[in-house]
Amino acid sequence: MQIAGNTFTDEALLELEKVSISFPIYHGGSRSLKKSLLFRGSGGQLASDANQRITVEALRDVSLSFRAGDRVALVGSNGAGKTTLLRAMAGIYEPVAGVVRTRGRISPMFDISLGIDGEVNGYDNIRLRGLILGLTSQEIEEQMPSIVAFTELGDYLDIPVRTYSSGMMTRLTFAIATCFAPEILLMDEWIVAGDAGFLSKAQHRIESFVESANVLVLASHSPDICKRWCNKAVWMDKGQVRATGTVDEMIDAYTVDKAL
């Protein structure tokens, strides 16, 4: 299956300038055990906002710039801010300070089932999900035959998806999510999709999908995946950028620090 997309130029980019993101904590006093545990588990820092609410500073003063050809791994412990950073890049979280600038079509691969309606059939769900991904109706219809062929679902696409097994749903959502070439691809962990018979086909598809992106930002706990697909890395620690460099340098530094 061919992946639809634009002819890429060097214009696609992603920039963050002094970005900070905070989440307010509701209920309970400032000395409560609940807040103490939340602080320990979040990786962020506790603070208070203008309304005197306790907040977790999930990102603090993050400045980064990615351009065409960058393959960037986000490394760090759980709670370091990797997922929050990805969601800020995707426009899901709005910074309380700083600016996120993007140029080019963004594909956030966080929840590939987003926008699926169980009450309508597979064809209509392809159209709904395609619109959410930013495709035009014409682009969706042009890709429909190849998406349908990739799913191997046949006549099942004529019935409501609430009747699908989990494996059938995976085939449908995966085919839709990877049907076009993104300019900026954001991934929270590597995607492995489907049953044994579909896995090899899906793995080839996701590799082609990643290779077609102008910019890749991947958060993963797998050093092997990071080293295979990325040429740069950002080491996140307690909501801040601790260091940036080559993927080998950052993974080695993070591994040594974690062992201390």
C-alpha beads as a LAMMPS data file, in Angstrom:
LAMMPS data file: protein, C-alpha beads

260 atoms
259 bonds

1 atom types
1 bond types

-500.0 500.0 xlo xhi
-500.0 500.0 ylo yhi
-500.0 500.0 zlo zhi

Masses

1 110.0

Atoms # bond

1 1 1 0.000 0.000 0.000
2 1 1 1.304 3.436 -0.912
3 1 1 1.219 6.138 1.735
4 1 1 -0.388 9.380 0.591
5 1 1 1.360 12.639 1.390
6 1 1 2.966 15.825 0.189
7 1 1 6.296 16.261 -1.549
8 1 1 8.449 17.184 1.419
9 1 1 10.653 20.243 1.674
10 1 1 12.943 21.481 4.400
11 1 1 10.170 23.732 5.713
12 1 1 8.676 21.285 8.220
13 1 1 9.864 22.133 11.703
14 1 1 8.925 22.026 15.352
15 1 1 10.081 24.591 17.917
16 1 1 9.447 25.136 21.618
17 1 1 10.516 28.358 23.277
18 1 1 10.617 28.452 27.103
19 1 1 7.541 26.210 27.353
20 1 1 6.079 25.458 30.777
21 1 1 3.016 23.349 31.544
22 1 1 1.350 22.988 34.946
23 1 1 -1.556 20.885 36.164
24 1 1 -3.640 22.054 39.141
25 1 1 -4.351 19.590 41.936
26 1 1 -7.887 19.794 43.277
27 1 1 -9.110 18.693 46.722
28 1 1 -7.106 18.149 49.846
29 1 1 -4.727 20.316 51.859
30 1 1 -1.202 21.216 50.867
31 1 1 0.287 18.859 53.461
32 1 1 -1.820 15.859 52.535
33 1 1 -0.301 12.449 51.935
34 1 1 -2.075 12.351 48.570
35 1 1 -0.172 15.383 47.317
36 1 1 3.083 14.079 48.688
37 1 1 2.625 10.815 46.810
38 1 1 1.555 12.629 43.642
39 1 1 4.675 14.755 43.772
40 1 1 6.909 11.725 44.195
41 1 1 5.256 9.916 41.287
42 1 1 4.908 12.799 38.866
43 1 1 8.546 13.631 38.320
44 1 1 7.541 17.294 38.370
45 1 1 7.767 19.987 41.017
46 1 1 5.025 21.282 43.288
47 1 1 4.123 24.971 43.093
48 1 1 1.092 27.226 43.498
49 1 1 -0.684 29.373 40.929
50 1 1 -2.298 32.812 41.133
51 1 1 -5.418 31.258 42.675
52 1 1 -3.346 29.563 45.383
53 1 1 -4.055 26.117 43.962
54 1 1 -1.347 23.506 44.309
55 1 1 0.045 22.613 40.870
56 1 1 2.482 20.114 39.412
57 1 1 4.938 21.734 37.043
58 1 1 5.076 19.015 34.391
59 1 1 7.330 21.004 32.031
60 1 1 9.555 23.897 33.000
61 1 1 11.223 26.328 30.613
62 1 1 11.710 23.821 27.771
63 1 1 13.351 25.176 24.600
64 1 1 13.976 22.837 21.650
65 1 1 14.148 23.100 17.875
66 1 1 13.714 20.246 15.391
67 1 1 14.089 20.511 11.624
68 1 1 13.716 18.285 8.592
69 1 1 15.771 15.117 8.931
70 1 1 15.763 15.103 12.739
71 1 1 14.945 11.755 14.362
72 1 1 14.700 12.551 18.053
73 1 1 14.415 10.136 20.975
74 1 1 12.996 11.375 24.278
75 1 1 14.702 9.507 27.105
76 1 1 14.176 9.683 30.839
77 1 1 12.449 7.948 33.718
78 1 1 8.700 7.572 34.142
79 1 1 7.282 10.959 35.049
80 1 1 10.203 12.861 33.511
81 1 1 7.875 14.806 31.201
82 1 1 8.253 12.890 27.921
83 1 1 4.545 12.295 27.282
84 1 1 3.625 15.811 28.410
85 1 1 6.219 17.185 25.995
86 1 1 4.795 15.144 23.114
87 1 1 1.263 16.319 23.890
88 1 1 2.446 19.923 24.021
89 1 1 4.045 19.470 20.589
90 1 1 0.766 18.037 19.285
91 1 1 -1.240 20.977 20.626
92 1 1 -3.167 18.812 23.104
93 1 1 -1.765 20.644 26.141
94 1 1 -1.594 24.439 26.117
95 1 1 1.481 25.950 27.774
96 1 1 1.016 28.268 30.745
97 1 1 4.138 30.038 29.485
98 1 1 6.188 29.952 26.318
99 1 1 5.334 29.146 22.712
100 1 1 5.113 26.005 20.570
101 1 1 5.590 26.617 16.837
102 1 1 4.966 23.996 14.164
103 1 1 5.035 23.985 10.390
104 1 1 3.828 20.916 8.519
105 1 1 1.193 18.236 9.060
106 1 1 1.450 16.622 12.508
107 1 1 0.533 13.005 13.210
108 1 1 0.347 12.232 16.950
109 1 1 0.411 8.432 17.310
110 1 1 -0.857 8.320 20.896
111 1 1 -4.271 6.695 20.594
112 1 1 -4.881 5.281 17.143
113 1 1 -8.512 4.450 18.039
114 1 1 -9.381 8.109 18.643
115 1 1 -12.525 9.126 16.761
116 1 1 -13.821 5.593 16.179
117 1 1 -17.629 5.370 16.439
118 1 1 -18.829 1.891 17.325
119 1 1 -22.293 2.460 15.905
120 1 1 -21.246 3.100 12.303
121 1 1 -19.552 0.788 9.828
122 1 1 -15.899 0.474 8.917
123 1 1 -16.099 2.664 5.820
124 1 1 -17.649 5.563 7.729
125 1 1 -15.092 5.187 10.502
126 1 1 -12.313 5.440 7.939
127 1 1 -13.824 8.728 6.797
128 1 1 -14.305 10.046 10.369
129 1 1 -10.809 9.154 11.493
130 1 1 -9.305 10.558 8.299
131 1 1 -10.983 13.920 8.921
132 1 1 -9.637 13.957 12.500
133 1 1 -6.160 13.326 11.102
134 1 1 -6.519 16.399 8.905
135 1 1 -7.123 14.698 5.565
136 1 1 -9.525 16.209 3.078
137 1 1 -12.555 14.232 1.896
138 1 1 -10.879 13.830 -1.483
139 1 1 -7.679 12.471 0.071
140 1 1 -9.702 10.000 2.128
141 1 1 -11.641 8.708 -0.868
142 1 1 -8.443 8.404 -2.904
143 1 1 -6.888 6.271 -0.166
144 1 1 -10.046 4.262 0.602
145 1 1 -9.286 1.298 -1.716
146 1 1 -5.761 0.822 -0.372
147 1 1 -6.899 1.211 3.276
148 1 1 -9.643 -1.360 2.711
149 1 1 -7.198 -3.781 1.091
150 1 1 -4.706 -3.382 3.928
151 1 1 -7.269 -4.205 6.629
152 1 1 -8.248 -7.482 4.934
153 1 1 -11.672 -7.074 6.599
154 1 1 -13.742 -7.474 3.422
155 1 1 -17.504 -7.483 4.000
156 1 1 -17.063 -6.729 7.704
157 1 1 -16.461 -3.096 6.728
158 1 1 -20.195 -2.899 5.924
159 1 1 -21.283 -3.557 9.522
160 1 1 -20.949 -1.499 12.770
161 1 1 -17.484 -1.736 14.295
162 1 1 -18.930 -2.502 17.746
163 1 1 -19.299 -6.048 16.392
164 1 1 -15.568 -6.316 15.632
165 1 1 -13.141 -8.391 17.648
166 1 1 -10.170 -6.576 19.177
167 1 1 -7.949 -7.899 16.392
168 1 1 -10.297 -6.626 13.689
169 1 1 -10.487 -3.224 15.394
170 1 1 -6.694 -3.067 15.503
171 1 1 -6.467 -3.779 11.794
172 1 1 -8.946 -0.997 11.016
173 1 1 -7.481 1.687 13.280
174 1 1 -3.898 0.897 12.340
175 1 1 -4.636 1.067 8.614
176 1 1 -6.319 4.460 9.002
177 1 1 -3.652 5.925 11.291
178 1 1 -0.831 5.077 8.903
179 1 1 -2.496 5.864 5.571
180 1 1 -0.650 9.117 4.872
181 1 1 2.887 10.415 5.227
182 1 1 3.172 12.891 8.116
183 1 1 5.640 15.745 8.074
184 1 1 5.982 15.679 11.864
185 1 1 5.436 12.291 13.524
186 1 1 5.041 12.113 17.313
187 1 1 5.123 8.647 18.889
188 1 1 4.693 7.616 22.522
189 1 1 6.358 4.193 22.440
190 1 1 6.733 2.069 19.324
191 1 1 3.514 0.635 17.889
192 1 1 3.123 -3.120 17.559
193 1 1 -0.238 -4.007 16.073
194 1 1 -2.406 -7.017 15.494
195 1 1 -2.361 -10.789 15.598
196 1 1 0.508 -12.981 14.467
197 1 1 -0.727 -13.089 10.879
198 1 1 -0.962 -9.311 10.676
199 1 1 2.134 -8.434 12.730
200 1 1 4.761 -8.733 9.987
201 1 1 2.648 -6.708 7.594
202 1 1 2.008 -4.060 10.261
203 1 1 5.686 -3.866 11.213
204 1 1 6.680 -3.210 7.590
205 1 1 3.949 -0.569 7.359
206 1 1 4.980 1.335 10.498
207 1 1 8.627 1.305 9.394
208 1 1 7.640 2.833 6.051
209 1 1 5.439 5.332 7.893
210 1 1 8.290 6.450 10.159
211 1 1 10.780 6.680 7.301
212 1 1 8.429 8.948 5.343
213 1 1 8.213 11.578 8.101
214 1 1 10.277 14.731 7.890
215 1 1 10.642 14.944 11.671
216 1 1 10.245 12.083 14.163
217 1 1 9.974 12.555 17.916
218 1 1 9.786 9.216 19.735
219 1 1 9.442 8.610 23.465
220 1 1 10.536 5.073 24.274
221 1 1 12.076 3.052 27.087
222 1 1 13.754 0.750 24.546
223 1 1 17.379 1.766 23.846
224 1 1 17.452 -0.546 20.839
225 1 1 14.440 1.128 19.195
226 1 1 15.802 4.602 19.953
227 1 1 19.200 3.766 18.495
228 1 1 17.696 2.152 15.423
229 1 1 15.353 4.995 14.470
230 1 1 16.834 8.162 15.991
231 1 1 19.941 10.258 15.399
232 1 1 19.430 12.718 18.258
233 1 1 18.097 12.513 21.806
234 1 1 16.684 14.770 24.493
235 1 1 17.181 13.651 28.096
236 1 1 14.178 14.745 30.170
237 1 1 14.392 14.914 33.956
238 1 1 11.708 16.294 36.312
239 1 1 10.019 18.261 33.546
240 1 1 13.202 19.894 32.285
241 1 1 15.695 19.253 29.504
242 1 1 18.731 17.860 31.271
243 1 1 20.841 17.435 28.135
244 1 1 20.689 17.004 24.373
245 1 1 23.061 15.226 22.012
246 1 1 23.430 12.179 19.819
247 1 1 21.191 9.274 20.673
248 1 1 24.157 7.129 21.753
249 1 1 25.534 9.855 24.026
250 1 1 22.225 10.548 25.738
251 1 1 21.222 6.930 26.248
252 1 1 24.649 6.112 27.680
253 1 1 24.540 9.142 30.004
254 1 1 20.994 8.368 31.145
255 1 1 21.830 4.688 31.717
256 1 1 24.862 5.558 33.842
257 1 1 22.890 8.140 35.838
258 1 1 20.050 5.665 36.459
259 1 1 22.524 3.088 37.766
260 1 1 24.021 5.481 40.343

Bonds

1 1 1 2
2 1 2 3
3 1 3 4
4 1 4 5
5 1 5 6
6 1 6 7
7 1 7 8
8 1 8 9
9 1 9 10
10 1 10 11
11 1 11 12
12 1 12 13
13 1 13 14
14 1 14 15
15 1 15 16
16 1 16 17
17 1 17 18
18 1 18 19
19 1 19 20
20 1 20 21
21 1 21 22
22 1 22 23
23 1 23 24
24 1 24 25
25 1 25 26
26 1 26 27
27 1 27 28
28 1 28 29
29 1 29 30
30 1 30 31
31 1 31 32
32 1 32 33
33 1 33 34
34 1 34 35
35 1 35 36
36 1 36 37
37 1 37 38
38 1 38 39
39 1 39 40
40 1 40 41
41 1 41 42
42 1 42 43
43 1 43 44
44 1 44 45
45 1 45 46
46 1 46 47
47 1 47 48
48 1 48 49
49 1 49 50
50 1 50 51
51 1 51 52
52 1 52 53
53 1 53 54
54 1 54 55
55 1 55 56
56 1 56 57
57 1 57 58
58 1 58 59
59 1 59 60
60 1 60 61
61 1 61 62
62 1 62 63
63 1 63 64
64 1 64 65
65 1 65 66
66 1 66 67
67 1 67 68
68 1 68 69
69 1 69 70
70 1 70 71
71 1 71 72
72 1 72 73
73 1 73 74
74 1 74 75
75 1 75 76
76 1 76 77
77 1 77 78
78 1 78 79
79 1 79 80
80 1 80 81
81 1 81 82
82 1 82 83
83 1 83 84
84 1 84 85
85 1 85 86
86 1 86 87
87 1 87 88
88 1 88 89
89 1 89 90
90 1 90 91
91 1 91 92
92 1 92 93
93 1 93 94
94 1 94 95
95 1 95 96
96 1 96 97
97 1 97 98
98 1 98 99
99 1 99 100
100 1 100 101
101 1 101 102
102 1 102 103
103 1 103 104
104 1 104 105
105 1 105 106
106 1 106 107
107 1 107 108
108 1 108 109
109 1 109 110
110 1 110 111
111 1 111 112
112 1 112 113
113 1 113 114
114 1 114 115
115 1 115 116
116 1 116 117
117 1 117 118
118 1 118 119
119 1 119 120
120 1 120 121
121 1 121 122
122 1 122 123
123 1 123 124
124 1 124 125
125 1 125 126
126 1 126 127
127 1 127 128
128 1 128 129
129 1 129 130
130 1 130 131
131 1 131 132
132 1 132 133
133 1 133 134
134 1 134 135
135 1 135 136
136 1 136 137
137 1 137 138
138 1 138 139
139 1 139 140
140 1 140 141
141 1 141 142
142 1 142 143
143 1 143 144
144 1 144 145
145 1 145 146
146 1 146 147
147 1 147 148
148 1 148 149
149 1 149 150
150 1 150 151
151 1 151 152
152 1 152 153
153 1 153 154
154 1 154 155
155 1 155 156
156 1 156 157
157 1 157 158
158 1 158 159
159 1 159 160
160 1 160 161
161 1 161 162
162 1 162 163
163 1 163 164
164 1 164 165
165 1 165 166
166 1 166 167
167 1 167 168
168 1 168 169
169 1 169 170
170 1 170 171
171 1 171 172
172 1 172 173
173 1 173 174
174 1 174 175
175 1 175 176
176 1 176 177
177 1 177 178
178 1 178 179
179 1 179 180
180 1 180 181
181 1 181 182
182 1 182 183
183 1 183 184
184 1 184 185
185 1 185 186
186 1 186 187
187 1 187 188
188 1 188 189
189 1 189 190
190 1 190 191
191 1 191 192
192 1 192 193
193 1 193 194
194 1 194 195
195 1 195 196
196 1 196 197
197 1 197 198
198 1 198 199
199 1 199 200
200 1 200 201
201 1 201 202
202 1 202 203
203 1 203 204
204 1 204 205
205 1 205 206
206 1 206 207
207 1 207 208
208 1 208 209
209 1 209 210
210 1 210 211
211 1 211 212
212 1 212 213
213 1 213 214
214 1 214 215
215 1 215 216
216 1 216 217
217 1 217 218
218 1 218 219
219 1 219 220
220 1 220 221
221 1 221 222
222 1 222 223
223 1 223 224
224 1 224 225
225 1 225 226
226 1 226 227
227 1 227 228
228 1 228 229
229 1 229 230
230 1 230 231
231 1 231 232
232 1 232 233
233 1 233 234
234 1 234 235
235 1 235 236
236 1 236 237
237 1 237 238
238 1 238 239
239 1 239 240
240 1 240 241
241 1 241 242
242 1 242 243
243 1 243 244
244 1 244 245
245 1 245 246
246 1 246 247
247 1 247 248
248 1 248 249
249 1 249 250
250 1 250 251
251 1 251 252
252 1 252 253
253 1 253 254
254 1 254 255
255 1 255 256
256 1 256 257
257 1 257 258
258 1 258 259
259 1 259 260
